Each structure stands twice: as C-alpha cells, then as structure tokens.
Amino acid sequence: MKTDQIKLEFQNEAKGKVIAPRGEIKIGDGEGEYAPYHLLYGALGSCYYYTFLALCRKQKLEFDKVKVTIDGEKHESSVALLKDVIVDVEIWSKDNKDRITKAAGQGAKYCSIYNTVQSIPAEVILKVKVHDEY
C-alpha cells in the first residue's frame, strides 16, 4: 500500500517546510517551527493514537482523553542513532481498566510507525538529482 507523498523545500539555511497533501509544517529552530525529531516523535505519537482509537471503537471502549508523551535518547556516535524511545501514554476512562490497558498495548503492536521505529534499520533508497539551472 503506497503512502502519501510529501515534499520538503529549503533555501540554503536551517529553515524549510514540509509540504503535505493537506497543509504545510515549518521546519527550523524558531518560534512555530519544528525540528526533525519533533516531526518523528509527532508521527510516532499520532500513528499510535490513531491505532489505539480504531481499536477502542472496534471494541466499543470509551475514554475521555489521551495524553501521549514521547522522548528518547541518541547513541553518542558519529551517526547518532536512537538508543531508545519512550512512549508514555495516559488515558482518562471510566471503562474497564484492563480492557483499556490491553487496547493501549495493541495500539503499539499494530501501529505501523511504532513498528518501523522499533525495527530500524529499514532500507531507505536515496535518489539524487543535481540541477544547474533554475
């Protein structure tokens, strides 16, 4: 199954934008801009939540609010790969605690980005084209 295509544009500085089918996200270190790990963790957390939500709906589980906090640590090496990522989930629900907890675990099990991050290294194909005219 093919995913949506996004584009990123930069002008010879540490600022740019992600151009997605439904909007843009500013990249940089200024106010209202996002760093690469913010985007990665945001993708991980939102994918996890969407998966959890789908499972709750399928299992007819109710909740009022979910808070997902993500942080991690990189290895200290020339290519600082992630050493660990912590996904901390808080759920406000009056529904059966065991069933909600099980759905939260299944959210991780079935979330594609969670599993992608967990199984890195993935094969990434780099294609480069250099233009000499504008």
N, C-alpha and C positions, 0 to 999 in steps of 0.2 A: 504494500500500500504506500503510495507516494505521499510525502508530507507537503505542506505549503512551502513555496519558495519565498525567501526573504532576500533583501539586498541591503548592503551596508555601504555608505558613502563617507569618505573622509577627505579633508583638504589639508594636506601636509602639516598636521598638528594632531594633538591627542584629543580631538573632538570629532564627532561624526554623528551619524544617525542610522538606526535600523529602520528599514522601510518594509513593513509587513502588509499583507493584503488589506488590513483594516485600520492601519494607522502607523505612526512613527514613534520611535523612542530615541531620545537624545542620549548620546554616549559621551562621557567625559568625566572630569573631576570637579565640575562646578555645580552650583545650585540647580536642582531639577534635572541633573544628568546622572547617568548610571555607569558604573564601572563593569568590566566583563564578569567578575564573579557575582555582582548583583544580578545580572541577567541570568547567569547559570543557576543560581540559587532560586531566583524567581520562577524560572522554568520548572525546576525540580519541584518546588512547593506547590505551584499551581497545577501541575500534572498530577501530583499526589492527591491534592484536594479534589480535583475533578473525578478521579478514580474512586476515592472514598465516597463522594457524593452519589455517584452512579450506583455503588454497592448499597448504600443506605436506602436509596429509592427502591432498588430491586428487592431489598429485604424488609421494606416498609419500616425502617428505623427513623426516628425523629431526633433532631438536635436543634438547638437554638443558635449556636455559634461555634466556630472552629478557629483556633489560632495556631498557625504553623510558624515556628522559628527555626531558621537554618543557619548554621555556621560550620566552620571547618578549619582544617589546618593543612598547610602545604609542607611537603618534604623540603629540607634545606639542601638543594642541589641545583645544578645549573639549569635544569628544566624542572621547575618547582611543581611537580605533580601533586595532586591532592593526596594527602595521607589519610585523612578521614573527614567525613561529613556527618554532622549530627542533625537529624530532623526531629525536632521536639514538637509534639502535637498535643494541644489542649482542646478538649471537647466539652461543651456545656450541653448536657442532655439529661432529661428525666427518664429516658428509655432504659431498657435493660443494660446495665453497665458491661456485663460480659459480652453481649452481642455487639455493642458499640465498639468495645475494645477489639473484638475479633474482626470487625469490619475495618477498623483502623489498620490492623496488621495485613489484611487482604489488600488494602489500598496500596501498601508498599509492594506487596507481591505482584500485583497486576499493573502497576504504574510503569509505563514504558521508559520514561526519563529516569526514574529511580533505578530501574534495572540497567539502563545504559550507563549511568554514572558508576554504578556498582560493578559493572563488568568491564570497565575501561582496562586495557586499551581496545578501542574499536578501530576498525580500518577507516581511515579518513583519506580521501583521494584529493590531492592538491592539483589544480589546473591553473596555470599562469599564462596570461597573455599581456604583453607589453605594447602599448600604443605610443607612437612617436608623433602623432598628430592629434589635435583636439577637435 
